[in-house]
């Protein structure tokens, strides 16, 4: 039985207790409210840029685009413009569909053995959960920008109105928070209860999911259950954005737990699989046109190599080759 999720769960619980004891009980509010957020931001930006630059320097000696359709060949043979692009415009369209709609995941299949036969089935529900997770996460991140900006930009106000169209009382319900929590729970359940996914999953696969669940849960608790002083919280976040390093009084310990978990996610992000956010744009399987039949691809990383030809080899060892009875092209 794979119990890696238990290690990740314990790790997140320890982080929660650390923030609660440090900011709540011990009163290290400046450390958890100012120092940790700045440290997390520096590590996130530095790590993200470093990973992307490292990928950018990686040699790509061959064109290796992943194809899922007919390649462009003869004029009378129709080809797949988006699944097997032969031009940069086709690559851009393919990347847009991949980044915004997860096109490759939409075609994802699962395989199982039934009656001694391999059966392939589409996994549209996984595509749906992934889409819901990423877009709800994006919505939550954009909404939270209001805590760092004054006045609040118009697009954030519009997004909040769209996200909170289901008005069932006060405070208004933002659907993105509940969708984020539900989608992450479903993705975690898939890794735990699916035998194949459970077998290949590591603690590094469970940790970000459980961490995001904790972030979403504490955020929902602050908004709908254990209300916090929103004015004081925004004063702190605005101070971080404008480098006014002062921690106001009256901020709940639950807020510091939520903030600390977000900071841990930022620190963990550049060194984890979550870096597919930047990696998708650097992947040669996605960002190259499949035009190998029309344009010769020359390896830009080729460099002059000193070669030792056979003629030079024979000149060097001719006498020994003759003594050993080996044939030579030139006389000894």
Steps between C-alpha positions, in 0.01 A plus 500: 500500500632842406498717811695791358192717533522456877850650505373797298197540726717496812737754341212741428361456853844579643513817289156603629605441860825688441317807371237482775761467775738755353261779402213425734646372825857634492407827331760495223264691275773703330693184412195323353335813362799680345821296485353170377291661219801695366722192523239290318465758222877522447539121487200463269620762248864392516416130473249552220740709291787260566300196386377673185848625410640152555242355260571778250869405496429130450602379152231380260698322228193357328146610430292282730144642497234266631261429214140383505397538137605489138822686420507749213636321193355507150260780401201267449534335844322693773693535824423590861573871542489499880602144595791489255587864421744574220525876564559732793139621479384141544732460799355815662146370449597163639658660807190713560276192490743312725542774760141622514302183428742212584450350155737205552333409830162515327616210281641307796410131514516232767560132434376193682495127441154348466435144384867474404466800271648848522225759514570872458259759638502879494546675834297816449426533872873547572517775239193664658643488854835635382331782312285588802803489731724725291237760410361521852856537632567778248177674598588483870849640437366791292230577758761516775685775314251743651683458831818636342354779284321820595276598333380162377538471119179475300573152362525357852163656587344347187653162578364510855152580370520208257642266763241604758190504282344240731393738777359296789567735788781693660783468441442418136607156382795480266466179302870480411602420858260207530582373149872515581453300820271242334721453194814459712327246724393301194852506355637384835237224525599382151861457612402320821224267379605428141731194525714605204539861613559395859778265392700766315429795731771641722483728801592786266177430307279513809663791681396785266143367478463478878670838540257665254207330677619652828537843337152485349345369823655770720396764247139380507507484880616861520227622266198299611562361849770658717483859378821704512569871496517553122605864540802403709588218261491737202708752692765231546497388136506858371792565730682204347431633150620851586785396736334649807612231739242527778274227635162634619333368811195275502588258220379149573742209531302325227614769258866435583446128443345574161779745409773261615358213293489726194864594561596132527328436168696786339829365638419144391373598155826551302646169619198280433287362220289814529761663277310364201353851510822626344622174353214465252631801309855361492413148390638412154222245463256792495681813378654366177338477158509159337651612168787253480396395150507856371784661695827339600557529872865574579607447858594849624708344780737324261862596550821408312627158598854374439459172312753222445442361150575143401783617275663672798437196715665271242798732460550489875467125548587356153811312607328339796199410284724330242685309773167384638384390156226761474417630150609853415393721214849628431814290480719474807 
